[in-house]
Amino acid sequence: MIRCTIGMMAHNEERNVVPALCALLDQELDGCTIDEIIVIASGCIDRTVELARHVAAGDPRVTVDVEPERTGKAAAVNRLIKQAKGEVIVLSGADTLPDRVAISSLVAPFRDPAVGMTGAQVVPVDTPDTVLGRMSHMLWRLHHLMALRRPKLGEMVAFRNVIAGIPPDAVTDEVALEAEIHARGYRLVYAPAALVFNRGPQTLHDFLLQRRRIYAGHLALAREQGYAASSLSLTRVLPLAWELLGSEPRLAPWIPVLAAFECYGRLLGKRDANGGRKSFIWPMVRSTKQVQPVHRPLAALVLECRPNATWSTATRRRVRGLARETRTMLWWNDDQCRLVFVVRPAGNVPASECARILARDVERAIGGESVVSAARVVAFRGLPSVEAGAVAPGTVALGATATRPERATARLVASARRR
């Protein structure tokens, strides 16, 4: 049984910290235990500490360590490592939501003593019907393809508790951890069965801020520690873009747009790494900091397909059409035989019920094709309404006017009830 310490780095995460902690406490564990969850609250000036302590009061495994001033994520990671008692440390962001079997899937490779670090597969909750939503989807698809060939680990990672820390001025903490673990002779492993949900940037400013920060961090690490992140060189990325285009030809108009944004972000990052920016404490990418509405939680429908299952063109078209009809985000990985739908609530109908209705509709769309071996609904938790009103004033309240995706889902619920 592998004993785990989970660390959550949080800076002004009052909108996310409770759902993120609840998602960790709701984990279905196999072959591992969660001995402790340590929240490192760095320089928070909102209600992050108060809400995290509220969760901690209900579970003795959760502790909150308050860092009075924000000194950078690398410093927070080092603070966690000094306290961690588990043989494996998991880093889970306060602005992410893990699938309920994510920890077990992420930790399973550590049964091999040669494995030193693992990373989860990231699924964006953005619907790909906006320019930036499409960019987020394409980036994480490329990240997935890269990680399958040469592990590129991020968002949610686990590593053996064998290092004293990472450089305190590291900008990209996951890659700095990769460098430390790799230097000790351990293998890096991508664990795509471990799913973690996040939200991409919603503004061009935030998109470029995120891309330049990542590239600047990669360049600095390569220069100072001699470790090159998998995605540092465009010569590795471009063949994957071609592969992505081959599997999804409809992305042809979007790939040049993404390439232009990425190249501009890298130019800014190169300038930062060469002396334009000295601080390693970067501004928050604010538009990524609300994975779900605080009192309208999302749900995920995960369909595991049979190995080597063959989908007919007509079935693919029906399933994709169903996702478009309900404005549900669909993440389809042929190589992992998995479909993931991110489902929103419909009026007063919770997202979990909408997901169960969607599962029946997908089953009808598939028809007689025996391709799905298992299905599960992952219901994320939100904040109690009394807390939500205080935490997120101005957000949509229960019973208020629904968003366009919610109205589309409501039509699906109504039609299912009539059936």
Secondary structure, DSSP 8 states (H G I E B T S, - for coil): -EEEEEEEEESS-TTTHHHHHHHHHT---SSEEEEEEEEEEES--SSHHHHHHHHHTT-TTEEEEEESS---HHHHHHHHHHH--SSEEEEE-TT-EE-TTHHHHHHGGGGSTTEEEEEEEEEE-S-TTSHHHHHHHHHHHHHHHHHHHS----SEEEEES--S---TT-S-HHHHHHHHHHHTT-EEEEEEEEEEEE---SSHHHHHHHHHHHHHHHHHHHHHH----TTSSHHHHHHHHHHHHHH-GGGTTHHHHHHHHHHHHHHHHHHIIIII---S-----GGGS-SS-TTS--EEEEEEE-TT----HHHHHHHHHHHHHHT-EEEEETTTTEEEEEE--BTTB-HHHHHHHHHHHHHHHHTT---EEEEEEEE-----HHHHHHHSTTS--TTS---HHHHHHHHHHHHHHH-
